[in-house]
């Protein structure tokens, strides 16, 4: 083999190595972009779950506030009063949340002279899927 043939083989090898390295870089960039796209989509779902949880907690806190201010004897009126203050539908970040009082979601739905169970259900739709949060709390007449 003379020097010219060796030089041509080395130049061909450099071209193949360059094509392979460009392919690896392109695959790495596309993988990173796919990961970012998925994580941004999941972040939106998690944000909706946080908002739904906080709305349910706000409903239950509103009910507790009504019990404290209106008195234990007005338990039934507190349901409607709390929903009228918060609203049955709330829109946050272009997502509509529906808040409702749902007895069926309570594990133990008890209303007695000394205890009341409050259950709040928040429903919303995100990316074509339906999501919901059930929150339950128990209040005791400690006075």
KANORNOR-V579360 format. One record per residue. N is the residue number from 1. OMEGA is omega as a letter, one per 40 degrees, with the letter a starting at -180 (none if undefined). Layout:
# KANORNOR-V579360
n	omega
N	OMEGA
N	OMEGA
This chain:
# KANORNOR-V579360
n	omega
1	i
2	a
3	a
4	i
5	i
6	i
7	i
8	i
9	i
10	i
11	i
12	i
13	i
14	i
15	i
16	i
17	i
18	i
19	i
20	a
21	i
22	i
23	i
24	i
25	i
26	i
27	i
28	i
29	i
30	i
31	i
32	i
33	i
34	i
35	i
36	i
37	i
38	a
39	i
40	i
41	i
42	i
43	i
44	i
45	i
46	i
47	i
48	i
49	i
50	a
51	i
52	i
53	a
54	i
55	i
56	i
57	i
58	i
59	a
60	i
61	i
62	i
63	i
64	i
65	i
66	i
67	a
68	a
69	a
70	a
71	a
72	a
73	a
74	a
75	a
76	i
77	a
78	i
79	a
80	a
81	a
82	i
83	a
84	i
85	a
86	a
87	a
88	i
89	a
90	i
91	i
92	i
93	i
94	i
95	i
96	i
97	i
98	a
99	i
100	i
101	a
102	i
103	a
104	i
105	i
106	i
107	i
108	a
109	a
110	i
111	i
112	i
113	a
114	a
115	i
116	i
117	a
118	i
119	i
120	i
121	i
122	a
123	i
124	a
125	a
126	i
127	i
128	i
129	i
130	i
131	i
132	i
133	i
134	i
135	a
136	i
137	a
138	i
139	a
140	i
141	a
142	a
143	none
